[in-house]
């Protein structure tokens, strides 16, 4: 994700000059990349965990927990 940000605006990733930036576009980019990483890592892990746990506990889709 950081690689794509440098192509959008390299000033966001300048080592010492980027501290304290309060740009709306930067905040939007940071929030979007956080959401994207959440969707790419956390959500699939939870889905896989629930499927595996459901099989081990002999729960079907229609059982009420």
C-alpha positions as CSV (number, residue, x, y, z in Angstrom):
1,X,0.0,0.0,0.0
2,X,2.8,2.4,0.8
3,X,4.2,2.0,-2.7
4,X,1.0,3.3,-4.3
5,X,1.0,6.3,-2.0
6,X,4.3,7.5,-3.3
7,X,3.0,7.6,-6.8
8,X,-0.1,9.6,-5.8
9,X,1.8,12.3,-3.8
10,X,5.5,11.8,-2.9
11,X,5.4,14.6,-0.4
12,X,3.3,12.4,1.9
13,X,6.3,10.1,2.4
14,X,9.2,12.6,2.6
15,X,11.2,11.5,5.7
16,X,11.4,14.6,7.8
17,X,9.1,17.0,5.9
18,X,6.0,14.9,6.1
19,X,5.6,15.1,9.8
20,X,2.5,16.9,10.9
21,X,0.8,17.0,7.5
22,X,-2.9,17.7,7.8
23,X,-4.0,17.2,4.3
24,X,-7.5,15.9,3.7
25,X,-6.3,13.7,0.8
26,X,-3.6,12.2,3.0
27,X,-6.1,11.3,5.7
28,X,-8.5,9.8,3.1
29,X,-5.6,7.7,1.7
30,X,-4.5,6.5,5.1
31,X,-8.1,5.6,6.1
32,X,-8.7,3.8,2.8
33,X,-5.5,1.8,3.1
34,X,-6.3,0.8,6.7
35,X,-9.7,-0.3,5.6
36,X,-8.3,-2.2,2.6
37,X,-5.7,-4.0,4.7
38,X,-8.4,-4.9,7.2
39,X,-10.6,-6.4,4.5
40,X,-7.7,-8.3,3.0
41,X,-6.4,-9.9,6.2
42,X,-8.8,-9.8,9.1
43,X,-12.1,-10.6,7.4
44,X,-10.8,-13.7,5.5
45,X,-9.1,-15.0,8.7
46,X,-12.4,-14.7,10.7
47,X,-14.4,-16.5,7.9
48,X,-11.8,-19.3,7.8
49,X,-11.8,-19.6,11.6
50,X,-15.6,-19.8,11.8
51,X,-15.7,-22.5,9.1
52,X,-13.0,-24.6,10.7
53,X,-14.5,-24.2,14.2
54,X,-17.9,-25.0,12.9
55,X,-16.7,-28.2,11.4
56,X,-14.8,-29.3,14.5
57,X,-17.8,-28.6,16.7
58,X,-20.2,-30.4,14.3
59,X,-22.3,-27.4,13.7
60,X,-24.2,-27.0,10.4
61,X,-25.4,-23.8,8.8
62,X,-28.8,-24.3,10.3
63,X,-27.9,-24.9,13.9
64,X,-28.6,-22.1,16.3
65,X,-25.8,-21.3,18.7
